[in-house]
């Protein structure tokens, strides 16, 4: 059978029935986004462990590490694709880096240093304490009106470091602590460590039946809630 040769149309378009070369667009999708999130979490955890081991790690090093990883993934995405969402993530990490640099310059509360709070009255007691990096100790054993602590709720949060909270032994207290990354949580003598440890516990005091509520959270580090020796 003779083959009929197809002639191009007058407009120059490919004749009907002749296959055209498939378009091969760059791969798209957020695959690199989730890989980047996991890589940042791992790198931040390692840096936090190095920080807790005694190395001098500046607070801005944490968001700077995230910005660096996102930058590398964006370069990879420029050649391989699948980098959806990384620009927004990089913008957010850069914003955190700028804030961290400002906090480091002005030495904001609890940033890269040790802070110690020992309120002598419930009027001086805050409901929220925050730590950037470093050590925070909250000692409630000096409160002159401890029964007024009943029913109060105190939240202590931080990024990397250690949180220590001391409560009067005669006050009923319920406490819980969570470390999102690697760390240790010890509540009234019972400790849990590892990755994402959490713990809770209660003590019954002689002066109050309604407990004082304490909530502690860290990204990386150690949380300790204990009663004073008094």
C-alpha positions, 0 to 999 in steps of 0.5 A: 500500500502506498503511503500518502505524504502529509503536506504542511498547511498554509499557516505553517501549523503541523498537520493533523495526525503528526505527533508533536514533541511533548512538553517537558516542563520543570517538575513542580510540587512541594517535595523539597519543602517537606525534606527541607523542614525535616533537614532544618529540624535535624540540624537545629537539634544537633546545634541545640545539643552542641549548645547544651554541651557547653559550646558558645552558640549565639542565639541568631545561629539557630535561624541563620542555620535555617536560612542557610539550609533553605538557601541551599534547597532553593539552589537545588530547586532551581535545577531540579524543581519541586521547591514549592513553598520554600520562598515563603519559608525562607522569608519567614526564617529571615524575619525570625533571623532579623528579630533574633539579631535585634534581640542579641544586640539589645540583650532582650529578656532571657536571650543568651544569658541566665535570668532568675526570678524570685517574686516575693508576692503573688502581685509580682508574679507574672502569668507568662515567662519567656526565654530565647536562649539560656537559662531561666529559673523561677523560684516561688518559694519566697512568695509571702502569701503562698495560699494565693497561688491556688488556682493560678496558672503560670506558663514558661516557654523558651527556645533553647536552654534550661527552665527550672521552676521551684514551688513551695512544698506546702502548696498543691501543684500540677505541672506539665512539661514538653520539649519539642526536640531533644531534651529532658523533662523532670517533674517532681523527681520523675524524668523523661529524656530523648526526642520530644519528651513530655512529662507531668506530675502533681504534689499535694500541699498542706495549705491548699487543695486547689492546685497551682498550674504550671506549663513549661515548653522548650524547643531544645533543652531541659525542664525541671519542676521541683519543690523547695527544701523549705 
